[in-house]
Amino acid sequence: VQIVESGGGLVQPGGSLRLSCTASGLTFNGYDMRWYRRAPGKERELIATMHSAGTITNYADSVKGRFTISRDNAKNTAYLQMDSLKSEDTAVYYCNAVHRYRREYAYWGQGTQVTVSS
């Protein structure tokens, strides 16, 4: 199984980025997809979840209304659209795939850096 994130980079406050997470080696539509982030000096934070069927999403209060999680099961890819970015969104962002029934089947990507700065 391989999970690969992309799309990170440097963006100014108020800007937008879209992260992608492409999975291989698993049946993608059987997995809930999650985005986490870890900011410098802080604990890892779960920020967005989309259930395997794509009908249920959840967001952390810190990103609600600004970030949107989505998925394209035909492309084995999940996305995180990040709008109205703030300096406090600076972090390494990680994608996590968790089987909808067998939670022990969980896989992580290597992370992608997002830096929000003027």
SULJO-V319929 format. One line per field, one symbol per residue. ss: DSSP state (H for helix, E for strand, C for the rest). phi: phi as a letter, one per 20 degrees, with the letter a starting at -180 (. if undefined). psi: psi as a letter, one per 20 degrees, with the letter a starting at -180 (. if undefined). Layout:
ss = ???
phi = ???
psi = ???
//
This chain:
ss = CEEEEECCEEECCCCCEEEEEEEECCCHHHEEEEEEEECCCCCCEEEEEECCCCCCEEECCCCCCCEEEEEEHHHCEEEEEECCCCHHHCEEEEEEEEECCCCCCEEECCCEEEEECC
phi = .cccebofrdbfgnecbcedcddbnbegfecfdcddbcegmcffcfdbccfgfmdccccfgfcgnddcebbcffdlcdcceddlfcffefaedcdcdcgfddffeccceenceccdae
psi = ppppqrirapqqpiaqqpqqopqqjrnhjjpqpqprqoqpjrqppphqpprhijipqqqqhiipihqpqrqnhhjkpqqoporlqrhiiprppqqpppphgniinpqqriqppppoq.
//
